[in-house]
Amino acid sequence: MVKNSYLEYETCDAEHGTFQLRRQADELLQRLIVGREQSEQRLMECGRRDAIKCVTGRSAIDEAIETTRSMIREMDAMLEEMNTQLQESSPAAVPTSHMASLVADCNR
């Protein structure tokens, strides 16, 4: 993508930062899921139960996973809105193929 102004550079940097945060959130979610599986396995091996889960029906890590999923949904909505706004304000500055490649990068 050829940049014609400082604003376009700034927009690209913001996009990159946003997509990087989205990718990090997905990595966090994956680590939480693995951590939950490991924790449940250890508790089973020891014959113990998660005290918080016994009281509330959900473990602390279940809550963290749900919070992270919610955050990812919000980020996805924000990215979609940002894409729409960029396309409406300057269709030539942000080709759809560029945005599609950034989204694809997030989902790898």
N, C-alpha and C positions, 0 to 999 in steps of 0.2 A: 504494500500500500504506500503510495507516495503522499508525503505530508506537505501541506501547503502553508500551514500556520502553526503558531505556538499552541493555540487552542486544540488543534487536532492531535498534537503530540500529547498534550495533557489528557485528552479524552482517551487516547490509546493507553497511556499509563494507568488511568483509572480503571479501564476495562481489564487490563492485565492484572492489576491488584485485586480486583473483584473476583476474577476467575481463579486467581491463585488462592484466595481465601475460600472459595467454594471447593476447590480441590482439597485443601487442608481439612475442611469440615468433613468431606467424604472419607478421607483417611482416618480422621478421628473416629467417625462412626464405625468403620471397619475394625479399628483397634478395640473399641468398646464392646463390639459384638464378640470378638475373639476373647477378650478379657472376661466377659460374662460366661462364656462357655467353659473357660478354664476354671473360673471361680466355682461354678456349679459342679464341675467334675471333682474339684478338691473337696467341696462340702460333702458330696456323695461318698467319696472315698473315706472320709472321716466319720461318716454317719451323722453329720450335723445338718442343721437347716439354717437358712438365712433368717435371722431374727427380725429384721425389718420387713422382709417379705411375708413372714408369718403374721405380722400385725397388720400391715397395709395391703397385702396382696401383691405388692411389687417391690422388687429390690431397689436399692439406690442406683445400681448400674442400669436397671430397666428404666428408671426415671431419666438418667443421663442419656441413654440411647434415644428415648422419645424426645427429649429436649433437643438433641442434636438433629434428629430427623425433622423436627419442626423448624429449626434454624435453616436447614438445607432447603426445605420447601419455600421458606421466606426468601432466601437468597435466589432460588430459581425464579421466583416471581419477580424479584427485583431485576434480575438479569434480563428477563423477558421484557419487562417494562423499559429498561435502558435500551435494549435493542430496538424496540418500537419507536421510542423517542428519537434515537439517533437516525433511524431510517426516515422518519418524518421530517426531521430538521435538516438533514443533509444526506440524502440517499447516495450521492456519489462519493461522499467521504468515507462511508462505512459499508463496503460491499457486503451483501448477504453472505457470500462465500467466506468472507473474513470472519464474520460473527459465527457462522456455522462451524468453522474450524476451531474457534476458541471454545465453543460449547462442546465440541467433540473432544477437545483436549481435557476438559473438566471431567468427562465421563470415562476417561481411560484409567 
